[in-house]
Amino acid sequence: MIIVRYKQGDEIAYGLAERHLVYALAGDVFGRWTKGAEIGELGSVELVAPCAPTKIVCVGRNFPAHAEEHGAVVPPEPLLFLKPPSAVIGPEQPIVLPLQSQQVEHEAELAVVIGRRCRHVPPQAVPDVVLGYTCANDVTARDLQRKDGQWSRAKGFDTFCPLGPWLVTPFDPSDVAITCRVNGRMRQFGLARDMVFPVAQLISYISSVMTLEPGDVILTGTPSGVGPLQAGDIVEVEVEGIGVLRNPVVAADADGC
């Protein structure tokens, strides 16, 4: 099942994608719902980010090869950091290179979207609290990450969390391929089975620290091969079995927007 979030006029709503058509989702995507009226062809509907999280919880160094390429050690427990909800954009929306950074990089990731409020979730119960899975790009100002010594600014600029193009559920995340292409050339390739901490363990760990709300997003870590983005680039994140998240890259204007 493919769950989309789309814009129609001034309204944003959830829908279902079936056989290249989008249908309205009547009810609560996090509760009870039914398939509603046909909205239009998938290619003609404006998709936005597939959720509106209260928080984005990210996991650093969850692929050993990525830790190695930065000369960092693999942590004994999941290394957590946050992105603000204001960083979220959807498919085809531009990633804006901030004036403060000279080294912005892509990080392709598998993302998990939480389906219900939860706390202290045992690993075996994780499927019960997941709404679906999507693609993510943990865009990072690498020079600022090194300069600041902590990651809030480097990871938190507006447009630094592309998500999409939709949610897939049910979905087995244990052994899918995660790929990043820039201008059609592959930059990153990794397999979820190489994660230090698999998805069920991550959500169990995170929920032992903080309450997770419906729509919250977990970014599960990036494989090796992260690299620079320049204005004019087209960056694509693909997760096997989900789809392709595509975003253009633009320079900020003189006002930083």
C-alpha positions, -999 to 999 in steps of 0.1 A, spaced: 0 0 0 13 35 -9 2 64 12 7 99 -3 3 134 10 -8 158 -17 -17 195 -22 -49 205 -39 -55 242 -40 -47 255 -5 -54 222 11 -30 193 20 -45 159 26 -35 122 27 -44 99 -1 -38 64 -15 -19 57 -47 -32 27 -66 -24 18 -103 -11 53 -111 -42 69 -96 -45 89 -64 -76 85 -42 -86 106 -12 -81 90 22 -113 95 42 -108 95 80 -76 95 100 -44 81 85 -32 73 120 -65 56 129 -95 45 110 -99 54 73 -115 43 40 -106 49 4 -124 80 -9 -130 96 -43 -105 96 -71 -83 127 -71 -63 122 -104 -34 106 -120 -3 102 -98 19 121 -122 -5 151 -122 -10 154 -84 14 177 -65 30 155 -38 44 171 -6 63 155 22 45 123 33 41 134 69 43 164 92 65 154 121 67 170 155 104 159 155 129 141 133 152 118 152 184 109 134 210 83 139 247 90 133 274 65 122 250 36 118 269 23 88 305 13 97 319 24 62 304 59 67 320 62 101 353 51 86 352 76 58 351 104 84 377 88 107 350 82 134 344 53 156 312 32 155 293 41 188 284 13 212 248 27 214 228 46 188 241 81 184 210 104 183 205 139 171 175 160 160 164 179 129 137 205 133 104 200 115 111 233 96 138 214 77 113 191 60 105 195 23 89 171 -2 98 156 -36 108 181 -63 111 209 -38 145 226 -39 173 221 -14 186 256 -7 224 260 -1 228 284 29 251 314 26 269 303 59 282 270 44 307 262 16 304 224 19 268 210 18 266 173 14 239 146 7 232 117 29 208 91 16 187 73 42 158 50 49 132 68 70 106 54 93 73 72 101 56 65 134 20 56 133 9 60 169 20 76 202 44 52 219 70 48 246 92 20 257 85 -2 226 100 -36 227 118 -46 194 92 -73 186 64 -47 188 79 -21 165 58 -31 135 27 -22 155 38 15 159 51 21 124 29 38 98 53 33 69 87 38 53 100 64 30 132 79 15 151 107 32 181 130 26 199 141 57 214 171 41 244 184 61 266 215 61 298 195 67 321 225 73 297 238 100 294 203 115 332 202 120 334 239 132 306 238 157 315 205 174 277 196 176 253 192 148 222 213 153 231 241 129 248 219 103 217 196 101 190 221 108 187 246 79 154 249 62 151 224 33 177 201 49 153 172 53 137 161 20 112 132 26 92 112 1 79 106 -24 54 86 -4 50 60 24 50 23 18 34 -2 42 37 -30 51 75 -30 43 104 -52 53 134 -28 59 159 -55 69 178 -59 36 169 -31 12 194 -12 -10 199 26 -3 212 46 -32 221 83 -39 226 97 -74 237 132 -82 230 143 -118 224 106 -127 257 94 -113 258 71 -83 274 85 -52 262 62 -24 251 26 -22 245 5 9 224 -23 22 202 -20 53 216 -53 66 249 -35 72 234 -12 98 250 -15 132 216 -10 148 186 -23 127 153 -5 126 135 -24 154 164 -19 177 166 18 169 129 25 175 130 5 207 161 25 219 147 59 209 113 53 225 131 45 257 144 80 257 115 101 243 78 97 235 73 92 198 42 109 183 22 100 152 40 114 121 74 115 138 103 105 116 133 83 123 163 86 100 183 54 102 217 64 91 236 68 58 260 45 39 294 56 27 299 79 -2 285 112 10 296 141 -11 291 177 -21 261 193 -36 262 224 -59 236 247 -72 221 232 -103 225 196 -92 197 171 -91 200 147 -62 180 115 -60 176 91 -31 163 57 -38 153 30 -14 146 -4 -29 109 -12 -28 99 24 -20 108 47 -49 129 77 -57 130 110 -39 142 137 -63 152 173 -54 169 201 -73 196 221 -55 196 259 -56 218 287 -41 203 310 -15 195 345 -27 211 376 -11 186 374 18 196 338 25 163 324 12 
